[in-house]
Amino acid sequence: MKITARIGMVNYINTAPLYEVWRQSVRRADWRITEAPPSVLNRMLHENELDLGFVSSQEYALHPGEYRIMSDLSISSTGPVGSVFLFSELPIAGLDEQLVLLSPQSQTSVSLVKIILEEFHQVHPRYRSGLASELDQDAERPAAVLAIGDEALRLAVEARYPYRLDLGEAWQERTGLPFVFAVWAVRENFCREEPDTVFAIYQELHRCLREGKERLPEISAIVAKRVPMDEAACYRYLQGIEYDLGNEKQEALRRFFEYLIKRGEVPASALPLKVCGKQ
């Protein structure tokens, strides 16, 4: 069987309303799925090991000449996201020059927490990359930890840190906008050369998402065990995740990219946005 599309799917429970339905109902042997954290999918898409998939929104901004954004799809929140937290031993104002551990699993969340700390609060910590679950007992203990996805959900349940900052909420409080954590990016050449395949995948993704929203209580019960967390809490969490990329979400992306451009983290060519998907 010839592979006609190499697709990257984030394997966190925030994609469950879409991906659980996909796994149960999409029967396309010519579409190969790779499950991985955003950072791995970012690299694979950039290195042409994937044709399209969910990636950190910053990955698109880093290499805008390589990708287009698939329309009407994202992982985003308006206000609290519930799975991207800065957990801290100290209030935010007390983190100046303190060590902050940054999850290596998402470029977007790392850049966002730096914007929130440095631009919004004028706090300049020291940073180190790593996972809270893999802390070296002999190393300096961080004053705060950035955690995302299922790890963030576990830490929230454990409640071991006295302070907790939801990055989606902090962004909205300052900008008045939602935040787009991930986009569905398509390699430019694949979008141009295989428009029918892109559109077929686009249609299946939206079908799965529609069905997943209708089956949200059932899906919440299935995936809550992964964290583990209470089924009702998982349902409330998934209710807060948004998957569209409407005008307000695109404005939020532009605002985030403007910060990244100003900070020298992405090229100015990240704007304007390039979108594909509909026919």
N, C-alpha and C positions, 0 to 999 in steps of 0.2 A: 504494500500500500504506500503510495507516494504521499508524503506529508505536504499539505498545501498551506498550512498555517501553524506557526510556533507561538503559542499563547502563554503569557506569564500571569499567574494568579496569586495574589497575596494569601497566605495561609493563616491569617488571623480570623477570629470569629466575627470581626466587623464586616467581612465579606460574605458571611453565611447566608443572609437573605437572598443573595444572588447565586453564590457558588454551590450551596447545598442543592438547590434546584437544578443547576447545571449538571452536577455530578449524577443526579438521578435521571435526567431526561435527555441530555444531549448525547447522541450516538453518532459521532463523526470520527471515525478512525483516522481520517486524514488531518484532523486538528489535534496537535500534540500539546498537552498542558504541562507546564512546569510550575509546581508550587514552591514558593520561597518567600522569605521576608523581603520588604521593599528594596533594601540595599543590594541584595543579590539580583533581583529582577532589574534594578537600575543598570548594574554592570552588564548583565546578559543582553539587555536591549541595546545598550551602547556598543557592545562588541559584536552585534549582529548575530547573536545566538538565539534571539527571539525576534518575531516580526511585530508583535504588539502585546500590550498587557498593562496591568495596574503598576504604576511606578510612582515614586515620590514626586510631587509637583515640581520640586527643585530640579529633578533630573531633566525634565523638559527644558527648563530655563538654562541649564548648563550647556545643552547641546541643541539649541532650537533649530539649527539647520538640518538636523537628522530626523526630526519627528514632526508629526502633527498630533493635535489633541482630538480624540474621538468625542463628538458632540454628545451632550446630555448625560455624561457619566463622570462620576467622581466618588471619592470618599471624603465627606466634608461634614461640618456641623455649623449650626447657627447658635452660638453660645457654647455651653459645656459639651465637650466631646465624650468625656468619660473614660478615655483610654490613652490619653497623652498627658502625663502629669509630671511636674517637677515636685518630687517629694523632698522635704527639707527638715533638718534639725533646727533651722533658724528662720526667722522672718526674712522676707526677700531683701529688705534693707540691710540685713546683717550678713549677706553673702559676698559683699565686696572683698576681693582677694582670698576668699575661701575656695576650697576645692569642690568642683561640681563634676560628677560623673555623667557622661553623655552616652546614651544608647547608640551603638554603631549601626542600628537596624534601619534608621530613616534619616536621610540628609535633611529633609524638610523640617522635621521636628527639632533637629539640632540647630538649624539656622533660626527657626522660630523662637526657641527659648533664648538664644543669644540676642535676638531683636527685642524680646520682652524685657530681658534683664538690662541690656546695655542701652537700648534706645528709649524704652518706656520708663525704666526705673533708674537709669544712670548707675547701675551696679556692674562692676567688672570683676567677675570671679576668675579663678584659674580653672582650666578644663582638662579632663582626661577622658578618653574613650573607654567604655566598658559596660558590662551588664551588671545590674544590681545582684543578680543571682550568682554571679561569678566573682564576687569581691575577694581579693587577695588579703588574707588575714594579716600578712606582714606589711602590706602597703599602707600608706596614709589613708585614714578613713575619710571619705568625702562628707562634706556638710550637707550636700544635696545630691539627688539622683534623678536624672531624666529617664523615664521609662515609658515605653509605648506598647500598644497592642495587648496581647494576653498577659505579658509580664506586668504591665501597669494595672490591669484588672486584678491580678493576684495581690500586688502590693496594696492596692486600695482595700481589698477584703481584709488583709492582715493588719492594716492600720498601725504600722510600726513607727511612722513618722508623724510628728506633731503638726507639721505644716504641709499643705498640699495645694499646688497651683494647677488648675486645669488650663492648658494652653489655649484651647479654643475659646474659653470664657475670657481669658486675659486679652486675647486679640480683639474680640468683639467689644469689650469694654472700652478699648482705646480707639478702635477704628469705626465701630458701628457696623462692621461687616461680618459675614460668615467667614470660615477659614476652610480652604481646600487642601487637605493633607495629601491626597493622591489623585492622579488623573489616569485615564486610559490613553496611553500614548501609542501611536502607530509609526513605524519607521517610514520616512518620507518615500523611499523607493517602493515599499510594499503598498502604501496608500495609492501611489500613482499607477503601479503596474497591476495590482490585483483589487480594483475597486469593488468588483462583485463579491469577492471573498470578504473584504472588509465590511461591506454592507450586510452580508449574511451573518457574520459574527455580531455585528451591531444589533441586528434584529433578535438574535438568540439571547444576547445579554439583556436586552430590555424585556423580552418575554419572561426570562428567568426572574428578573427583578420584580416584575408585576406579580408573578405567582408567589414569589418569596414574601412579599409584603402581605399578601392574603393569608399566608401560612405562618406568619411570624410567631404566634404562640408555640406551634409545633416545632419550628426550627430552633427557637430559644431553648426549649426543653432538650433538644438533641445536643446543642453545642455548649450549654452551661456547664456540663460535666468536664469539659476540657480545661477550665480555668483552675479549680472548680469554683463555681459561684451559684447562688440561689437562682432558680429558674425565673422567678418574678423579677429579680434584679437584672438578669440577663435580658429579659424582655424589655424592661425599661431602658436599658442601655442601647439595645438595637433600635428601639423606637427613636432615639435621639440621633442616630447616624443617618445622614442624607446622601443620596446617590446621584442627584441631578447636577447639571452644570449650566444653569440658567444665567440670565444677565447679571444678577447680583453676585453669583459665584464667580463669573468671569471678571467682574470688577474687583472682587476680593483677590483673585489670582494676580491681576494687574498691580494691585497695591502691594502685595507681597513681593512681586518681582521688582517693583520700584525700589523697595528697601534693599533687596539683594544686589541690584545694580549699583545703588548708592554706596553700599558696603564693599563693592568690588568682588562679590562672590559669584556673579554670573555676568555674561556679556550683555551689552545694551541691546543686542539683537534678539533677546528674549521677548521683547515687545516689538510689534503687536503680536497677539496670540494667533496661531494658525490652527484652524479647526477643520476636521473632516468627519465623515461618517454617514450623513444622510444622502439620499439620492433624489 
